[in-house]
């Protein structure tokens, strides 16, 4: 991208060839390869490492020749990467959340097409985890559709595809996949995430995926699980740093040092348990999306939001009311 406020085309660039991950052990080994780059690796280097690692494709369903690894394992990989490289972990969260939308949208042919792009090393990005209400509209434009609006995307170089929730003329939500290079984009705000505004983007008809009933809830829930996994990694890094200071005899702050260390450990254990339970519930819902199972995923994800408020999520009072409604519904 160029300077803030300028209009630029999202140009094509060469990508490394991704490895094909076929086992759980290879997932964590791939995460280790990314982590080995260290904390000072530039964004472009990290983005290429994520592509080369094969991690981008691990959630592709087995019906589409993917590894379809468990959500708990994906959360472990995100958490470990977040201990060293939070921006790379954030890019993975956005990518996997967009792929979860794809899992529950469109036709089999549309899903197979985007999965093939991902398997070849292309990255997706989606709006923030708390954003579940589409406000942008798309209208017929020749043999496709036209979209104009704003999208927040993970800031680790330019994603290959922007996953955008938008409304058609009947106010029904769809997932629009805008390919990098197919539209002009204005950088409204740089940072993490970057805020883009698309200028009259043309979206081919086969890049508009109708969402099924559970798509938004399951994608949002996965986003919360993985965002929490990223927080877990950061807490582990903070605990290690505090322990190092304590051992060096340099404690600081008003709270007793041992109490502070103990509280870190309690938070880490509690958050890890919630992530594992929510991940297992999501695994089951992905295989058999019963109303009870989907509701359980949403309830556990909301519990994580309440217990560990995440960046960009809604107020605790609103979440408590939402959790109460879920229980009444049950």
N, C-alpha and C positions, 0 to 999 in steps of 0.2 A: 504494500500500500504506500501511497505518497503521503504528503502532509495532510493534517486534519483539515477537513472541509473541501479537499480537492475531489474531483471526479476521476475515477480510474477504472480501467478494465481489469478484471481479475485474471491475470495472464496464466497460461499453462506453464508448468515447470516439470523437470525430470524428477522421477521418484526412484528410490532404490527398490529392488525386488524383495517382497516380504517372504519370510520363512513361513512354512506351513506347520502350524502347531497341531499335534495329534494326541497329546496326553496332558494330564494335570501337571505333571512335573515340568513339562516344557513351558507352561504358562508362567510359573514362578521363575524359571531360569531366564525366560525372555524379559521379565520385569527386572531381573538382576542385571541384564545387559544394559538396559536403559539407565538404571541407577548408577552403574559403574562410570557413567560420563561425568558424575559429580555435580555439585551445586552451581558451578559457574558456566555450564554449557549453554551456548546461545540457543535461542528459540528454534532457529532453522535446523540446528544439529539435533535437538531433541525431537522435533517433528519427524525428521528422517529416521531417527532411531526407533520411534514408535512404529513407523511404517515397516522398517526392516525387521523388527522384532516379531511380526505376525500377530501381535496382540489385538489389532484392530478387528480381526475377523473371528475371534474366539467365541463370540456370542451368536454367530450365524447358526440357525437350526440345523440339526442333522439331516432333516428332509431336504435341505438344500446343500448337502455335502459339507456342512460346517462342523466344527468341533463341538459346538453347543455346550460349553463348559458351564459348571454351576455358577450361579450368581455369587455365592459365597467365595468361590475361587477368584472371580473377577474382582470382588471387593478386596480380597487379600492383596492382589496385584496392585490395585489402585492405592491401597493404604501404604504398601511398601514404597511405591514410587513417590507418594506424597511426603514421606519422611525426608526425602532429599530434593525432590523437584515438584513443588506444588503446582506449577503451571502445566507441566506434563500430565499430572494427575487430573487437573481440571479439564484439559482437552479430552482425556479419555472419558470422563464423566459425561461431557456433552455428546461425544461420539456414540457411546453405548445407549444413551437415552434416546437419541435419534433413531438408532437401530431398533430399539424396543418399539418405537412408533411404527417403523416399517414392518415389524413382526405382526402387528395387529392392524394392518392397513392394506388397501389395494388388492389387486389380483395376484394369483400365483406367479404369473408372468412378470408383473411389475416387481414383485419381491425378488424373484430370481435375478432380474437385471441389476438391481441395486446391490444385491449380495455379491454378484460377480465383480462389480466395481470395487466393493470393499475388499474382497479377497485379493484383488490386484494391488491393494495398498492405498486406496482413496479414503480420505477422512471426511466424516460428516460432522456438522455442528448443529445445535438446536438452541432455542431460546432458554432463558434461565428456568431452573427447576420449578420455581413457584408460579411461573406463567402458564396457566392452563386455559385461559380464555382468549380465543382468537379475536383480534380486533381488526385485522387487515382483511381486505376483500380482494377477490380475483374475479375478473369478468372475461367473457369470451373474446378472443382476439384471433381472428382467422381460424387456423386449424388447432390453435392452442388457447392459452389464456394469458391475461396481462395482470401483473401484480406490481403495486407500488407501496412501499411502507418501510418500517424500521425493524431491524432484527439485531438482537445481541448474540454474539458468537464468541466461543472460547478463543482467547488471544494466544495462540501458539502458531504463528504464521497463518496464512489463509487456508481455511478448510477447502476441500474439493467440492463439497456440496453443502448448501445451506438448507436445513430442514425448517420450513416455515409453516406454522398453523394459520390458516386463513379461511374465510367464510365465502361461500358462493352466493349467488343471487337469492337462494332460498334460505340463507343463514345457516347452512349446514357446514360443519368443520371438515376440512380436508388437510392432508399433509402435502405441501408443495416442495419439491426438491429442485432447487435452483443450482445449476452447475456453475462452478467458478469459470469465468471467461464468457459466460452466456449473457451477462448483464453488466451494466455500469453500476458501481457502488460508491457512495460517498461515505467517508469515515466521519461520523458525527462526533464520536468520542473515542479516543484511543485509551488503552488500558486493558485491564482484565475484568470482565470481557470487553471486547471492542464493540462499539455500537455502529452498525452500518445502516445506511438508507439506500434502498434500491431505487433506481430511476427507470420506471416503466419496464420492468423485467418481463420478458416473454417466456412463458413456461409451456413446454410441449404438453399435449394432452396426456401422454403416457408417463409424465412426471408429476401428475396430480393423483394422489392416492386417497381414496375414501377411507375414513376411519371406522373401525368397528366399535361396538358399544364400550368395550373395556380399554381401548387404546390409551386414552389420556390418563386414566387412573394408574394403569400399570407402568406407563412410561414415567409419570411423575414419581411413582413409588420407587422405581429403579433409580431415578435421579437422586432421590433423598438417601437411599441406601448407599449409593456410591459417593455422594457428597459427604455423608457421614463417615465413610471409609477414609476419605481424604482428611477429614478432621481428625480421625483416629491416628493417622500417620503423623500429623502435625503434633498431636498430643504426645505421642511416643518420642518424637524428636525433642520436644520441650522437656519431657521427663529426663531423657538422657542428658540434656544440657544442665538441668538443675542438679542431677546426681553428680555430674562432673564438678560443678561449682562446690557442692557440699564436700566432696572428697578432697578438693583443693583447699578447703577451709575458708571459703569466701562467701558465706551465706549473706543474704540481704533481704530487706522487707520486714514488715511488722509481724506477720504471722510466723509462729514457730516453724523452723525449717523442716522438721520431721513431719509436722502436720501437713505442710504444703506438698511434700513428696507423697504422703499417704493419700491425699485427696486426688492427686494426679492418677495414682494407680487405681483408685476406686472408679474414677471417670473412665479410664481406659477399659477396665474389665466390664463395666456396665455397658458402655457403648459397643464393645466388641460382641457382647452377648445379644444385644438388640439387633445389630447388623446381621448376625448369623441366623437369628430366628426369622427376621423379615426376609432374608435371602432364601431360606428354605421354603417359606410360604410362597414366594414369587416363583421358585422353581416348579412347585406343584401347580400354580395357576397357569404357568406357561404351557404345561402339558395338558391340563384339563381345567379350563377356565369356568368353573362353577360359580354361581353368584356368591355362595358362602366363601369360597376360596378367594375370590377377587376382593370381597369386602375385608377379609382377614389381612390381605396384603396392604390395603389402604389404611386399615386400623393400626397395623404395626408401624408403617411408615409415618403416620401422623404422630404416633407415640414417640418416635425418634425425634421428630421436629419439636415436640413439646419438651422432652427431656434434655435435648441438646440443640437449642435454637441455631439454625443454619443460616448462613448469609443469603439474603434475598428471599427468605421465607416469610410467611405471614405472622401476625401477632399471636402470642400464646393464648389469649382469651378467645380469639376466633378459632384456633385449633382445638381448644378444649371443647367448645361448643360443637365443632364438627365431629370430634370423637364421640361425644355424647349422643349425637344424632345417629351415628353408626351403630351404637349399642342399642338404641331404641329400635332401629330398623331390624336388627337381628331378633 
